[in-house]
Amino acid sequence: MSIKYENEFKEKVAREAISTNNITATSKKYGVNANSVRKWKSDLQVKLGMTEIQDEAEVEHRKDITLYKREVLELRRQLELTQNDLRDAMTLIGEKDLYIKKLKGGLNNPVI
């Protein structure tokens, strides 16, 4: 026995499958068989001539990619700065440790 879905629901699911470009995730999200989502997506693409919805999805997808690329570049820059700061801190700690050892050595062997 097959489940009957409302057309509005089918279109909503199909639009999401198109915009996310992920039929599997969309089908799991809505608890619908992936083959049904695939068919609804195809039907919607035919109905709309695919130009309107595809263009919107591609524009949004490209915006997302551009945003993510910027974020990755900024995170890499921050990582490099943090690594440099860590390297400097480790150098200072090493120098302080050496200085402390020299001071302690001097105290243990006072010059009379």
Secondary structure, 3 states (H helix, E strand, C coil): CCCCCCHHHHHHHHHHHHHHCCHHHHHHHHCCCHHHHHHHHHHHHHHHCCHHHHHHHHHHHHHHHHHHHHHHHHHHHHHHHHHHHHHHHHHHHHHHHHHHHHHHHHHHCCCC
